[in-house]
Amino acid sequence: MPGSSSSPRRRKRRAAIIGGSMSGLFTAAFLRQIGWEVDVYERSRVELVGRGAGITGHPELLEALEASGAGTKDLGIEVPKRVAIDRDGRITEERPLRQILTSWDRLQQILRGTIDPAHYHLGRSFERVEQNGSGVDVHFSDGRIEHADILVGGDGIRSSVRAQMAPEVQPVYAGYYIWRGAPNEADLAPETLRTIYPLFTFYLPPRQEVITYPIAGFDNDLTPGKRRFNFIWYRVADAQQLRDMCVDENGVQHEHSVPPPLIRKDLIAQMHNDARDIMPEALLDAVMKIKQPFITPIYDFTSPSIVYGRVAMVGDAAANARPHMGFGMAKAGTDAQALAKHLRDHDDIDTALKAYNAERQPLGNIIVMHGRKLGTHLGVNLQTEEDRRMHDLLQSDGAMLDWIAVPHFLDAYK
Ligand SMILES: Cc1cc2nc3c(=O)[nH]c(=O)nc-3n(C[C@H](O)[C@H](O)[C@H](O)COP(=O)(O)OP(=O)(O)OC[C@H]3O[C@@H](n4cnc5c(N)ncnc54)[C@H](O)[C@@H]3O)c2cc1C
């Protein structure tokens, strides 16, 4: 193999990876497999837990987990089908579709297990990078400098690596946000458990989407009775309304989102009132059992390039789609896999990074555009004839079951 670094003719190549979440860990695993030395630098001082909730187990994600060595053992809960329900809780449409639903914590735990702790560095915040043509000097806020052949930016949607390389590339607010939460299975009413709990369920009032499914409990417990229920409620809010929602319980204005414990009580009370007005009984039960609801504003962006010299971006830092497909993790895994493949297949690092950019930058665009297409359901900022056509199509429950978070959606673009 041309790029195999098991070749005796050269020293081991080294990557410095910024971000110790999904794309950083996937990249470390795949680069190590091709013989690279890798170190992951994560800004957080403590282990990453409890960041998200439910994650759709797309086939690409499952394949990447297997190939990375993380595996898919006890990954999550399989649902047999998806259903849409109406205000009275009656099923309006259903589709048999087996899908594994996992959780953010479970994925972080199994990927974290793939890296030698000596190469995973908490409390290291990237500050800037200098490139000298054949490598990078990476500067951290603690004053330390690391040298490597490449820098990988896996530091999320508001990447500091991207902020240095392409400051003009900024996330764009979609015009809607989600209320999320994960009530305990044990707290739910028997009727909720009997009807919607075991399924991938959609409830679609005008300009809103409620989506639920079962996920593992705390400490990834998959035992019936100890699991949780993933709850997502999409709602429309313009930029000014979002700004108002970003004022916290103490009157402090936040820029992007408010940490869950500081979300204003009046917003939660209003959310509960709105839920009482529109939700079927089982969903209302689920909302009211969420101990700490949180708000995630929806942003997306694409970038004209995801490689800048010896700096390569992966995962959310490279391109971030609205979460309608639940493909963020799968993209993190497949970006990392592609980067390692090109670095294995090309002896020259710059050629490999160009090939990575040529493959993944357009794919990132496709995923982001697909997310926007599905977002038309909410009726925000419909600009083109195609937007309006898609919006009209997605007003039917059946179409939403056929389009949202379904496997193999990228096949249509091949
Ligand atoms: C709150 C939340 C909920 C989510 N829910 C879902 C979901 O339900 N389904 C789904 O598919 N996807 C979800 N996502 C998205 C999903 O987590 C990402 O697509 C996936 O984690 C891949 O992300 P990533 O590793 O590229 O970035 P992230 O997970 O955002 O990780 C980036 C990491 O970089 C670190 N970092 C940032 N700046 C620096 C710096 N200067 N120096 C060092 N480290 C730095 C951050 O601390 C963070 O740990 C969610 C993301 C978040 C943040």
PDBQT file of the ligand as one rigid body, heavy atoms in Angstrom, charges set to zero:
ROOT
HETATM    1  C1  LIG A 501     -26.065  19.405  22.668  1.00  0.00    +0.000 C 
HETATM    2  C2  LIG A 501     -25.922  18.582  21.415  1.00  0.00    +0.000 A 
HETATM    3  C3  LIG A 501     -26.943  17.659  21.074  1.00  0.00    +0.000 A 
HETATM    4  C4  LIG A 501     -26.830  16.879  19.902  1.00  0.00    +0.000 A 
HETATM    5  N1  LIG A 501     -27.817  15.940  19.583  1.00  0.00    +0.000 NA
HETATM    6  C5  LIG A 501     -27.674  15.144  18.476  1.00  0.00    +0.000 A 
HETATM    7  C6  LIG A 501     -28.610  14.108  18.126  1.00  0.00    +0.000 A 
HETATM    8  O1  LIG A 501     -29.601  13.926  18.833  1.00  0.00    +0.000 OA
HETATM    9  N2  LIG A 501     -28.377  13.333  16.983  1.00  0.00    +0.000 N 
HETATM   10  C7  LIG A 501     -27.256  13.486  16.203  1.00  0.00    +0.000 A 
HETATM   11  O2  LIG A 501     -27.019  12.739  15.234  1.00  0.00    +0.000 OA
HETATM   12  N3  LIG A 501     -26.413  14.479  16.495  1.00  0.00    +0.000 NA
HETATM   13  C8  LIG A 501     -26.589  15.302  17.598  1.00  0.00    +0.000 A 
HETATM   14  N4  LIG A 501     -25.707  16.288  17.892  1.00  0.00    +0.000 N 
HETATM   15  C9  LIG A 501     -24.714  16.511  16.948  1.00  0.00    +0.000 C 
HETATM   16  C10 LIG A 501     -23.747  15.501  17.184  1.00  0.00    +0.000 C 
HETATM   17  O3  LIG A 501     -23.412  15.476  18.566  1.00  0.00    +0.000 OA
HETATM   18  C11 LIG A 501     -22.578  15.804  16.298  1.00  0.00    +0.000 C 
HETATM   19  O4  LIG A 501     -22.974  15.744  14.935  1.00  0.00    +0.000 OA
HETATM   20  C12 LIG A 501     -21.532  14.795  16.576  1.00  0.00    +0.000 C 
HETATM   21  O5  LIG A 501     -21.259  14.877  17.974  1.00  0.00    +0.000 OA
HETATM   22  C13 LIG A 501     -20.278  15.034  15.789  1.00  0.00    +0.000 C 
HETATM   23  O6  LIG A 501     -19.764  16.145  16.344  1.00  0.00    +0.000 OA
HETATM   24  P1  LIG A 501     -18.285  16.543  16.414  1.00  0.00    +0.000 P 
HETATM   25  O7  LIG A 501     -17.432  15.608  17.175  1.00  0.00    +0.000 OA
HETATM   26  O8  LIG A 501     -17.898  16.913  15.043  1.00  0.00    +0.000 OA
HETATM   27  O9  LIG A 501     -18.516  17.877  17.279  1.00  0.00    +0.000 OA
HETATM   28  P2  LIG A 501     -19.005  18.034  18.778  1.00  0.00    +0.000 P 
HETATM   29  O10 LIG A 501     -19.724  16.837  19.288  1.00  0.00    +0.000 OA
HETATM   30  O11 LIG A 501     -19.691  19.341  18.867  1.00  0.00    +0.000 OA
HETATM   31  O12 LIG A 501     -17.631  18.106  19.548  1.00  0.00    +0.000 OA
HETATM   32  C14 LIG A 501     -16.693  19.127  19.385  1.00  0.00    +0.000 C 
HETATM   33  C15 LIG A 501     -15.735  19.042  20.557  1.00  0.00    +0.000 C 
HETATM   34  O13 LIG A 501     -14.674  19.990  20.356  1.00  0.00    +0.000 OA
HETATM   35  C16 LIG A 501     -14.389  20.592  21.598  1.00  0.00    +0.000 C 
HETATM   36  N5  LIG A 501     -13.784  21.893  21.328  1.00  0.00    +0.000 N 
HETATM   37  C17 LIG A 501     -14.380  23.002  20.820  1.00  0.00    +0.000 A 
HETATM   38  N6  LIG A 501     -13.501  24.000  20.716  1.00  0.00    +0.000 NA
HETATM   39  C18 LIG A 501     -12.308  23.532  21.161  1.00  0.00    +0.000 A 
HETATM   40  C19 LIG A 501     -11.022  24.105  21.312  1.00  0.00    +0.000 A 
HETATM   41  N7  LIG A 501     -10.773  25.392  20.992  1.00  0.00    +0.000 N 
HETATM   42  N8  LIG A 501     -10.008  23.318  21.787  1.00  0.00    +0.000 NA
HETATM   43  C20 LIG A 501     -10.234  22.016  22.137  1.00  0.00    +0.000 A 
HETATM   44  N9  LIG A 501     -11.454  21.439  22.010  1.00  0.00    +0.000 NA
HETATM   45  C21 LIG A 501     -12.482  22.180  21.541  1.00  0.00    +0.000 A 
HETATM   46  C22 LIG A 501     -15.735  20.691  22.294  1.00  0.00    +0.000 C 
HETATM   47  O14 LIG A 501     -15.597  20.832  23.694  1.00  0.00    +0.000 OA
HETATM   48  C23 LIG A 501     -16.379  19.374  21.878  1.00  0.00    +0.000 C 
HETATM   49  O15 LIG A 501     -16.148  18.351  22.812  1.00  0.00    +0.000 OA
HETATM   50  C24 LIG A 501     -25.741  17.053  19.062  1.00  0.00    +0.000 A 
HETATM   51  C25 LIG A 501     -24.707  17.976  19.415  1.00  0.00    +0.000 A 
HETATM   52  C26 LIG A 501     -24.780  18.719  20.583  1.00  0.00    +0.000 A 
HETATM   53  C27 LIG A 501     -23.631  19.664  20.971  1.00  0.00    +0.000 C 
ENDROOT
TORSDOF 0
